[in-house]
Amino acid sequence: MSALTVDISDIKLSAEPDDMIVTYALGSCIAVLVHDPVRVAGGMIHYMLPLSETSPEKAKTKPAMFADTGIPLLFQSMYKLGCRKQDLVVKVAGGGALYDDKGLFSIGKRNYTILRKMFWKSSVIIKAEDVGGAKSRTARLYVGTGRCTISSQGAETEL
């Protein structure tokens, strides 16, 4: 099994059943995990911020930094692998408030809100999620099976 690591503001895809896609240290960032059981392919994005309008230049060079530019790129990339929208299983993790006790910035909440709006407009259903709270998460997607796990504070759960 080879592990593909998704860095912050990054997207990784695979159509290799033995691959595992992983991202670490999800705080206010959000990971969207997409699996196609028909094509046996998977993809993941680890985005930081909700809207690219805050930095259009950055969005051009790093579209995966933002929900509104990165999420469509993830889905388009899955389609290029031969996946079809109706076959995709979508799971979400992150969107926490680790260092924002007073809720001044609420980046995690804003990241999640924009994701929900985008998915609602595009008729994308979230099959499972682990969002919010004040914990860091590691998300893993096993391409061959579609199994997703979330590790946080020493415990691993199935998503």
KOLTI-496423 format. One record per residue: residue number from 1; residue in three letters; x, y, z of N, C-alpha, C in turn. Coordinates in nm, 2 decimals. Example, Ala and Ser with C-alpha at 12.3 -4.5 7.8 and 13.67 -1.06 7.14 Angstrom:
NODE|i|aa|n.X|n.Y|n.Z|ca.X|ca.Y|ca.Z|c.X|c.Y|c.Z
NODE|1|ALA|1.32|-0.57|0.78|1.23|-0.45|0.78|1.32|-0.33|0.78
NODE|2|SER|1.28|-0.22|0.71|1.37|-0.11|0.71|1.29|0.00|0.79
end
This chain:
NODE|i|aa|n.X|n.Y|n.Z|ca.X|ca.Y|ca.Z|c.X|c.Y|c.Z
NODE|1|MET|0.08|-0.12|0.00|0.00|0.00|0.00|0.09|0.12|0.00
NODE|2|SER|0.06|0.22|-0.09|0.13|0.34|-0.09|0.04|0.45|-0.04
NODE|3|ALA|0.10|0.54|0.04|0.03|0.65|0.10|0.05|0.78|0.02
NODE|4|LEU|-0.05|0.84|-0.02|-0.05|0.97|-0.08|-0.08|1.08|0.02
NODE|5|THR|0.01|1.17|0.05|-0.02|1.27|0.15|-0.07|1.40|0.09
NODE|6|VAL|-0.19|1.44|0.14|-0.25|1.57|0.09|-0.20|1.68|0.19
NODE|7|ASP|-0.12|1.77|0.14|-0.08|1.88|0.22|-0.19|1.98|0.23
NODE|8|ILE|-0.17|2.08|0.31|-0.26|2.19|0.32|-0.27|2.26|0.19
NODE|9|SER|-0.39|2.30|0.14|-0.41|2.36|0.01|-0.37|2.27|-0.11
NODE|10|ASP|-0.40|2.14|-0.10|-0.36|2.04|-0.19|-0.47|1.95|-0.22
NODE|11|ILE|-0.46|1.88|-0.34|-0.55|1.78|-0.38|-0.47|1.66|-0.43
NODE|12|LYS|-0.52|1.54|-0.39|-0.46|1.42|-0.45|-0.57|1.32|-0.49
NODE|13|LEU|-0.54|1.25|-0.60|-0.64|1.15|-0.65|-0.56|1.03|-0.69
NODE|14|SER|-0.64|0.92|-0.69|-0.58|0.79|-0.72|-0.69|0.69|-0.78
NODE|15|ALA|-0.65|0.61|-0.87|-0.73|0.51|-0.92|-0.66|0.37|-0.90
NODE|16|GLU|-0.57|0.37|-0.80|-0.50|0.25|-0.76|-0.56|0.19|-0.64
NODE|17|PRO|-0.62|0.07|-0.64|-0.69|0.02|-0.53|-0.60|0.00|-0.40
NODE|18|ASP|-0.47|-0.01|-0.42|-0.38|-0.03|-0.30|-0.35|0.10|-0.24
NODE|19|ASP|-0.38|0.22|-0.30|-0.34|0.35|-0.24|-0.43|0.39|-0.12
NODE|20|MET|-0.37|0.46|-0.03|-0.44|0.53|0.08|-0.41|0.68|0.07
NODE|21|ILE|-0.51|0.76|0.07|-0.49|0.90|0.07|-0.51|0.96|0.21
NODE|22|VAL|-0.42|1.04|0.26|-0.42|1.08|0.40|-0.39|1.23|0.41
NODE|23|THR|-0.45|1.30|0.50|-0.42|1.44|0.53|-0.41|1.45|0.69
NODE|24|TYR|-0.32|1.53|0.73|-0.29|1.54|0.87|-0.33|1.68|0.92
NODE|25|ALA|-0.35|1.69|1.05|-0.37|1.82|1.13|-0.48|1.91|1.07
NODE|26|LEU|-0.60|1.85|1.05|-0.71|1.92|1.02|-0.77|2.00|1.14
NODE|27|GLY|-0.75|2.13|1.14|-0.81|2.21|1.25|-0.93|2.28|1.19
NODE|28|SER|-0.92|2.41|1.16|-1.03|2.48|1.09|-1.04|2.45|0.94
NODE|29|CYS|-0.93|2.39|0.89|-0.93|2.34|0.75|-1.03|2.23|0.74
NODE|30|ILE|-1.07|2.20|0.61|-1.17|2.09|0.59|-1.11|2.00|0.48
NODE|31|ALA|-1.13|1.87|0.50|-1.09|1.77|0.40|-1.23|1.72|0.34
NODE|32|VAL|-1.23|1.71|0.21|-1.34|1.65|0.14|-1.29|1.52|0.08
NODE|33|LEU|-1.34|1.41|0.12|-1.30|1.28|0.07|-1.41|1.23|-0.03
NODE|34|VAL|-1.36|1.19|-0.15|-1.46|1.15|-0.25|-1.41|1.01|-0.30
NODE|35|HIS|-1.51|0.92|-0.30|-1.47|0.78|-0.35|-1.58|0.74|-0.45
NODE|36|ASP|-1.53|0.67|-0.55|-1.61|0.61|-0.66|-1.60|0.46|-0.65
NODE|37|PRO|-1.70|0.39|-0.59|-1.69|0.24|-0.58|-1.70|0.17|-0.72
NODE|38|VAL|-1.76|0.24|-0.82|-1.77|0.18|-0.95|-1.64|0.18|-1.02
NODE|39|ARG|-1.58|0.30|-1.03|-1.45|0.32|-1.10|-1.33|0.28|-1.01
NODE|40|VAL|-1.36|0.26|-0.88|-1.25|0.24|-0.78|-1.15|0.35|-0.79
NODE|41|ALA|-1.19|0.47|-0.75|-1.10|0.58|-0.75|-1.14|0.67|-0.63
NODE|42|GLY|-1.04|0.75|-0.59|-1.06|0.83|-0.48|-0.99|0.96|-0.49
NODE|43|GLY|-1.04|1.06|-0.42|-0.97|1.19|-0.42|-1.00|1.26|-0.29
NODE|44|MET|-0.90|1.36|-0.26|-0.92|1.43|-0.13|-0.86|1.57|-0.15
NODE|45|ILE|-0.93|1.67|-0.09|-0.88|1.81|-0.09|-0.86|1.85|0.06
NODE|46|HIS|-0.77|1.93|0.09|-0.75|1.98|0.23|-0.74|2.14|0.20
NODE|47|TYR|-0.86|2.20|0.22|-0.86|2.35|0.20|-0.86|2.42|0.33
NODE|48|MET|-0.81|2.55|0.32|-0.79|2.63|0.43|-0.90|2.74|0.45
NODE|49|LEU|-0.94|2.80|0.35|-1.03|2.92|0.35|-1.15|2.90|0.27
NODE|50|PRO|-1.26|2.97|0.30|-1.39|2.95|0.23|-1.39|3.01|0.09
NODE|51|LEU|-1.35|3.14|0.07|-1.37|3.21|-0.05|-1.24|3.27|-0.11
NODE|52|SER|-1.22|3.24|-0.24|-1.10|3.29|-0.31|-1.10|3.44|-0.33
NODE|53|GLU|-1.21|3.51|-0.32|-1.21|3.65|-0.34|-1.12|3.73|-0.24
NODE|54|THR|-1.09|3.66|-0.13|-0.99|3.72|-0.03|-0.85|3.73|-0.09
NODE|55|SER|-0.82|3.65|-0.19|-0.69|3.65|-0.25|-0.69|3.59|-0.39
NODE|56|PRO|-0.74|3.66|-0.48|-0.76|3.60|-0.62|-0.62|3.56|-0.68
NODE|57|GLU|-0.52|3.63|-0.65|-0.38|3.59|-0.70|-0.34|3.45|-0.65
NODE|58|LYS|-0.36|3.43|-0.52|-0.33|3.31|-0.45|-0.42|3.19|-0.51
NODE|59|ALA|-0.54|3.23|-0.54|-0.63|3.13|-0.59|-0.59|3.08|-0.73
NODE|60|LYS|-0.52|3.16|-0.81|-0.47|3.12|-0.94|-0.36|3.02|-0.92
NODE|61|THR|-0.27|3.04|-0.83|-0.16|2.95|-0.81|-0.19|2.83|-0.72
NODE|62|LYS|-0.28|2.85|-0.63|-0.31|2.74|-0.53|-0.47|2.73|-0.52
NODE|63|PRO|-0.54|2.69|-0.62|-0.68|2.68|-0.61|-0.73|2.59|-0.50
NODE|64|ALA|-0.66|2.50|-0.45|-0.70|2.41|-0.35|-0.70|2.47|-0.21
NODE|65|MET|-0.65|2.60|-0.20|-0.64|2.67|-0.08|-0.79|2.71|-0.03
NODE|66|PHE|-0.87|2.73|-0.13|-1.01|2.78|-0.11|-1.12|2.68|-0.15
NODE|67|ALA|-1.23|2.68|-0.07|-1.34|2.59|-0.10|-1.40|2.62|-0.24
NODE|68|ASP|-1.42|2.75|-0.27|-1.49|2.78|-0.39|-1.41|2.75|-0.52
NODE|69|THR|-1.28|2.74|-0.51|-1.20|2.71|-0.63|-1.15|2.56|-0.62
NODE|70|GLY|-1.13|2.51|-0.50|-1.07|2.38|-0.49|-1.17|2.26|-0.50
NODE|71|ILE|-1.29|2.28|-0.44|-1.39|2.17|-0.44|-1.43|2.14|-0.59
NODE|72|PRO|-1.46|2.24|-0.67|-1.49|2.21|-0.81|-1.38|2.14|-0.88
NODE|73|LEU|-1.26|2.18|-0.85|-1.14|2.12|-0.91|-1.13|1.97|-0.87
NODE|74|LEU|-1.16|1.94|-0.75|-1.16|1.80|-0.70|-1.26|1.72|-0.78
NODE|75|PHE|-1.38|1.77|-0.79|-1.48|1.69|-0.87|-1.45|1.68|-1.02
NODE|76|GLN|-1.40|1.79|-1.08|-1.36|1.78|-1.22|-1.25|1.68|-1.24
NODE|77|SER|-1.15|1.68|-1.15|-1.04|1.58|-1.16|-1.09|1.44|-1.14
NODE|78|MET|-1.19|1.42|-1.06|-1.25|1.28|-1.05|-1.32|1.24|-1.18
NODE|79|TYR|-1.39|1.34|-1.24|-1.46|1.31|-1.37|-1.36|1.28|-1.48
NODE|80|LYS|-1.24|1.34|-1.47|-1.14|1.31|-1.57|-1.08|1.17|-1.56
NODE|81|LEU|-1.10|1.11|-1.43|-1.06|0.97|-1.41|-1.17|0.88|-1.46
NODE|82|GLY|-1.28|0.93|-1.51|-1.39|0.85|-1.56|-1.50|0.83|-1.46
NODE|83|CYS|-1.50|0.90|-1.35|-1.60|0.89|-1.25|-1.73|0.97|-1.29
NODE|84|ARG|-1.84|0.92|-1.24|-1.96|0.99|-1.27|-2.02|1.04|-1.13
NODE|85|LYS|-2.08|1.16|-1.14|-2.13|1.22|-1.02|-2.22|1.13|-0.93
NODE|86|GLN|-2.31|1.06|-1.00|-2.41|0.98|-0.93|-2.34|0.86|-0.85
NODE|87|ASP|-2.22|0.83|-0.89|-2.15|0.72|-0.82|-2.07|0.76|-0.70
NODE|88|LEU|-2.04|0.89|-0.69|-1.95|0.94|-0.59|-2.01|0.94|-0.45
NODE|89|VAL|-1.92|0.89|-0.36|-1.96|0.89|-0.21|-1.87|1.00|-0.15
NODE|90|VAL|-1.93|1.10|-0.09|-1.87|1.22|-0.04|-1.87|1.22|0.12
NODE|91|LYS|-1.75|1.24|0.18|-1.74|1.25|0.32|-1.66|1.37|0.35
NODE|92|VAL|-1.68|1.43|0.47|-1.62|1.55|0.51|-1.57|1.55|0.65
NODE|93|ALA|-1.45|1.61|0.67|-1.39|1.61|0.81|-1.32|1.75|0.83
NODE|94|GLY|-1.32|1.79|0.96|-1.25|1.91|0.99|-1.34|2.02|1.03
NODE|95|GLY|-1.30|2.15|1.00|-1.39|2.26|1.03|-1.40|2.29|1.18
NODE|96|GLY|-1.29|2.26|1.25|-1.29|2.28|1.40|-1.25|2.42|1.43
NODE|97|ALA|-1.25|2.45|1.56|-1.21|2.58|1.62|-1.11|2.56|1.72
NODE|98|LEU|-0.99|2.52|1.68|-0.88|2.49|1.77|-0.83|2.60|1.86
NODE|99|TYR|-0.80|2.72|1.79|-0.74|2.82|1.86|-0.82|2.95|1.87
NODE|100|ASP|-0.95|2.93|1.85|-1.04|3.04|1.84|-1.15|3.03|1.94
NODE|101|ASP|-1.12|3.02|2.07|-1.21|3.00|2.18|-1.33|3.10|2.18
NODE|102|LYS|-1.30|3.22|2.14|-1.41|3.32|2.15|-1.49|3.33|2.02
NODE|103|GLY|-1.45|3.25|1.92|-1.53|3.25|1.79|-1.51|3.38|1.71
NODE|104|LEU|-1.40|3.45|1.73|-1.38|3.57|1.66|-1.37|3.55|1.51
NODE|105|PHE|-1.30|3.45|1.47|-1.28|3.43|1.32|-1.38|3.33|1.26
NODE|106|SER|-1.40|3.22|1.34|-1.49|3.11|1.30|-1.46|3.06|1.16
NODE|107|ILE|-1.33|3.05|1.13|-1.29|3.00|1.00|-1.35|2.86|0.97
NODE|108|GLY|-1.34|2.77|1.07|-1.39|2.64|1.06|-1.54|2.64|1.02
NODE|109|LYS|-1.61|2.72|1.09|-1.76|2.72|1.07|-1.78|2.78|0.93
NODE|110|ARG|-1.71|2.88|0.89|-1.73|2.95|0.76|-1.69|2.85|0.65
NODE|111|ASN|-1.58|2.77|0.67|-1.54|2.67|0.57|-1.65|2.57|0.55
NODE|112|TYR|-1.71|2.53|0.66|-1.82|2.43|0.65|-1.94|2.49|0.58
NODE|113|THR|-1.98|2.61|0.62|-2.10|2.67|0.56|-2.09|2.69|0.41
NODE|114|ILE|-1.97|2.73|0.36|-1.96|2.75|0.22|-1.96|2.61|0.15
NODE|115|LEU|-1.91|2.51|0.21|-1.91|2.37|0.15|-2.06|2.33|0.14
NODE|116|ARG|-2.13|2.35|0.25|-2.28|2.30|0.24|-2.35|2.38|0.14
NODE|117|LYS|-2.33|2.51|0.12|-2.40|2.59|0.02|-2.36|2.54|-0.12
NODE|118|MET|-2.23|2.51|-0.14|-2.19|2.46|-0.27|-2.25|2.33|-0.30
NODE|119|PHE|-2.25|2.24|-0.21|-2.30|2.10|-0.23|-2.45|2.11|-0.25
NODE|120|TRP|-2.52|2.20|-0.18|-2.67|2.21|-0.19|-2.70|2.26|-0.34
NODE|121|LYS|-2.62|2.36|-0.38|-2.65|2.41|-0.52|-2.62|2.30|-0.63
NODE|122|SER|-2.52|2.21|-0.60|-2.48|2.11|-0.70|-2.55|1.98|-0.67
NODE|123|SER|-2.64|1.97|-0.57|-2.71|1.85|-0.54|-2.61|1.73|-0.50
NODE|124|VAL|-2.51|1.77|-0.42|-2.41|1.67|-0.37|-2.45|1.63|-0.23
NODE|125|ILE|-2.47|1.51|-0.20|-2.51|1.46|-0.07|-2.38|1.42|0.01
NODE|126|ILE|-2.37|1.46|0.13|-2.26|1.42|0.22|-2.31|1.29|0.29
NODE|127|LYS|-2.24|1.18|0.27|-2.27|1.05|0.33|-2.24|1.05|0.47
NODE|128|ALA|-2.13|1.11|0.51|-2.09|1.11|0.65|-1.99|1.22|0.68
NODE|129|GLU|-1.99|1.27|0.80|-1.90|1.38|0.84|-1.85|1.38|0.98
NODE|130|ASP|-1.74|1.44|1.01|-1.69|1.46|1.14|-1.63|1.60|1.14
NODE|131|VAL|-1.72|1.70|1.18|-1.68|1.84|1.17|-1.71|1.91|1.30
NODE|132|GLY|-1.64|2.03|1.32|-1.66|2.11|1.43|-1.58|2.06|1.55
NODE|133|GLY|-1.61|2.12|1.67|-1.54|2.08|1.79|-1.40|2.15|1.79
NODE|134|ALA|-1.33|2.12|1.90|-1.19|2.18|1.92|-1.09|2.07|1.92
NODE|135|LYS|-1.08|1.99|1.81|-0.98|1.89|1.80|-0.92|1.88|1.66
NODE|136|SER|-0.80|1.83|1.66|-0.73|1.82|1.53|-0.76|1.67|1.48
NODE|137|ARG|-0.77|1.66|1.35|-0.80|1.53|1.29|-0.70|1.49|1.18
NODE|138|THR|-0.69|1.36|1.17|-0.62|1.30|1.05|-0.73|1.22|0.98
NODE|139|ALA|-0.74|1.24|0.85|-0.84|1.17|0.76|-0.77|1.08|0.66
NODE|140|ARG|-0.82|0.96|0.65|-0.76|0.86|0.56|-0.87|0.81|0.47
NODE|141|LEU|-0.84|0.79|0.34|-0.93|0.73|0.25|-0.86|0.61|0.18
NODE|142|TYR|-0.92|0.49|0.19|-0.86|0.37|0.13|-0.93|0.36|-0.01
NODE|143|VAL|-0.85|0.38|-0.11|-0.91|0.38|-0.25|-0.98|0.25|-0.29
NODE|144|GLY|-0.92|0.14|-0.26|-0.98|0.01|-0.30|-1.12|-0.02|-0.24
NODE|145|THR|-1.14|0.02|-0.11|-1.26|-0.01|-0.04|-1.35|0.11|-0.02
NODE|146|GLY|-1.29|0.23|-0.02|-1.37|0.35|0.01|-1.38|0.37|0.16
NODE|147|ARG|-1.32|0.29|0.23|-1.32|0.31|0.38|-1.25|0.44|0.42
NODE|148|CYS|-1.32|0.51|0.51|-1.26|0.64|0.56|-1.25|0.63|0.71
NODE|149|THR|-1.13|0.67|0.76|-1.11|0.68|0.90|-1.07|0.82|0.94
NODE|150|ILE|-1.11|0.85|1.06|-1.07|0.98|1.12|-1.00|0.95|1.25
NODE|151|SER|-0.88|1.00|1.27|-0.80|0.98|1.39|-0.79|1.11|1.46
NODE|152|SER|-0.82|1.11|1.59|-0.82|1.23|1.67|-0.80|1.20|1.82
NODE|153|GLN|-0.71|1.27|1.88|-0.68|1.25|2.02|-0.66|1.10|2.06
NODE|154|GLY|-0.59|1.03|1.98|-0.55|0.89|2.01|-0.66|0.79|1.97
NODE|155|ALA|-0.77|0.83|1.92|-0.88|0.73|1.88|-0.90|0.74|1.73
NODE|156|GLU|-0.94|0.62|1.67|-0.97|0.62|1.53|-1.11|0.58|1.52
NODE|157|THR|-1.19|0.65|1.43|-1.33|0.61|1.41|-1.35|0.60|1.26
NODE|158|GLU|-1.45|0.52|1.22|-1.49|0.50|1.08|-1.58|0.61|1.05
NODE|159|LEU|-1.57|0.66|0.93|-1.66|0.77|0.88|-1.75|0.71|0.78
end
